[in-house]
């Protein structure tokens, strides 16, 4: 059974940091590209960051560039998103996605940036 389980979402103050994690199981994780997406209130789901399956190539949306860092552990089947200098714009549900010939999604984890 394919599973992607996000964790790490929380209420954080503006300027703070969070590290999200996504645990994968039930598919050939190391051959999948992994991405983080977010869905802000009243907005469509949007891509945040990507990491390739083998070479670890990373790519970021403009909103994440220089602020977020995506990484993966192919031994532990996890992907992480380090988020720094957060502000209210980053309040969203964050989703982990796995992409190859098919795609898999997690249920999301809530990040709220508020004082």
DOSEKOL-873684 format. One record per atom (N, C-alpha, C): residue in three letters; z, x, y. Coordinates in steps of 0.05 Angstrom, whole numbers, plus 5000, padded with zeros to 4 digits. Layout:
// DOSEKOL-873684
ALAZXY...
END
This chain:
// DOSEKOL-873684
UNK500050174976UNK500050005000UNK500050185025UNK498150125042UNK497950285067UNK500150195086UNK501550395097UNK503650345117UNK503450555139UNK503850455163UNK504250625187UNK506650505201UNK508750665204UNK511250565215UNK511950735239UNK511750605262UNK512450745287UNK515450735292UNK516550935305UNK519350935313UNK519651095338UNK522051075351UNK522551235374UNK522451085400UNK521350845400UNK521250695425UNK524050625435UNK524350615461UNK527050565473UNK526750495502UNK529050425514UNK529150395543UNK529850675554UNK528250755573UNK528651025585UNK528350995615UNK529851165630UNK529651155659UNK527151295669UNK526251215692UNK523951355704UNK524451655706UNK522451805699UNK522652095698UNK523552205672UNK524352025654UNK525352115628UNK523152165608UNK524052245584UNK522152315562UNK522852155537UNK520852115521UNK521251995494UNK519352135475UNK520252135450UNK518452235429UNK518152015408UNK515651915406UNK515051715386UNK514151855360UNK514651725338UNK513751825312UNK512451605296UNK510651685279UNK509251495262UNK509251605234UNK510351465215UNK510351555188UNK508251405172UNK506551555158UNK504351445143UNK504751465113UNK503651265099UNK503751275070UNK501551095059UNK500751145035UNK498850965021UNK495951025026UNK495351235040UNK492551315043UNK492451625047UNK490051735047UNK489652025048UNK489952115076UNK492452135085UNK493052185113UNK491552425125UNK491452645110UNK490352895121UNK487352875128UNK486052675117UNK483152645123UNK482552445145UNK484652335156UNK484352135177UNK484952255205UNK483352185224UNK484052225252UNK486252025259UNK488052115276UNK490351945284UNK490351915314UNK491051675322UNK491151625351UNK493551455358UNK494351475383UNK496351295394UNK494951115414UNK495650865413UNK494650675433UNK497150535446UNK496650405468UNK498750255480UNK497649985489UNK499449795491UNK498749535502UNK500949465523UNK500149475548UNK501949395569UNK501949095573UNK504048985583UNK504148695588UNK501748605605UNK500348405595UNK498048295609UNK495548455607UNK495548665590UNK493148835588UNK492148845559UNK489748935556UNK488648985529UNK489849245518UNK489749265492UNK490549515479UNK488649735488UNK489849965495UNK488150195505UNK489050445491UNK487050615488UNK487450875475UNK489051065492UNK490851225480UNK492451405495UNK491851695487UNK491851755461UNK491552035452UNK490452035423UNK489152255417UNK487752285391UNK488352565380UNK488552585354UNK488652845341UNK486952835316UNK485253045313UNK483453055290UNK484853105264UNK483453065242UNK484653075216UNK485253365206UNK483553555213UNK483853815201UNK484454035221UNK482854035242UNK483154255261UNK485154205283UNK486253965283UNK488253895303UNK487153865331UNK484553815333UNK483453775359UNK484753535372UNK485553565398UNK486853345412UNK485253255436UNK485653015444UNK484352905467UNK486152685478UNK486052655505UNK487952475518UNK486552295538UNK487552055541UNK486651895563UNK487652015589UNK486251945611UNK487052065637UNK490052005643UNK490951775635UNK493751705641UNK495751875626UNK494852005604UNK496652165587UNK496252465591UNK494052535602UNK493352825605UNK495552965621UNK496553185610UNK498553345624UNK501353235623UNK501652995611UNK504252865610UNK505152815581UNK503152755564UNK503752695536UNK502652925518UNK503752945494UNK502853135475UNK502853005447UNK500553005434UNK500452895407UNK500453125387UNK501753075364UNK501853275343UNK502053135316UNK501353285295UNK501453165268UNK502653365249UNK503853265228UNK504953435207UNK503653335181UNK501653485171UNK500153395148UNK501753435122UNK504053565123UNK505753585100UNK507653345098UNK508453255121UNK510353025122UNK508952765127UNK506352765132UNK504752525137UNK505852375161UNK506252525182UNK507252405207UNK505552495231UNK505552325251UNK504252395276UNK506252325298UNK506452485318UNK508352455340UNK506952435367UNK508352315385UNK507352305413UNK509752375431UNK509652605443UNK511752685462UNK510852585489UNK512552435502UNK511852315528UNK513852415549UNK512852525570UNK514552645591UNK513952515618UNK515952535635UNK515652435663UNK514652145663UNK516051985649UNK515251705647UNK515851545672UNK514251355677UNK514751155698UNK514050875688UNK514450685705UNK514150405696UNK511350345685UNK509450495694UNK506650455684UNK506450495654UNK508350645643UNK508250705614UNK509750505597UNK510950305610UNK512150085594UNK510049945578UNK510349945552UNK508349835534UNK509349835505UNK507849695489UNK508249735460UNK506249945451UNK507250145438UNK505650375429UNK505050345399UNK502450375393UNK501550345366UNK500350605355UNK500850655330UNK499650875316UNK497250765300UNK494950915301UNK492650825286UNK491451055270UNK490350995247UNK489051195230UNK486151115227UNK484351315230UNK481551255231UNK479951445213UNK478251325196UNK476251475181UNK474051275176UNK473451215151UNK471451005145UNK472750725148UNK475350715150UNK476750475156UNK479050545174UNK480250335185UNK482450395203UNK484950245195UNK487250375201UNK489850255194UNK491550265219UNK493250065222UNK494950045246UNK497849995238UNK499550095255UNK502350025252UNK503049775268UNK505549705267UNK506549465281UNK507349515310UNK507649765317UNK508249825345UNK511249875350UNK511750025371UNK514450075380UNK514550035410UNK516649905419UNK516849835448UNK517950065464UNK516550135485UNK517550325505UNK517950185531UNK520250195542UNK520850065568UNK521950275587UNK520550315609UNK521450505629UNK522450345653UNK525050365657UNK526350215678UNK529050335685UNK529750305710UNK532450395718UNK534450165716
END
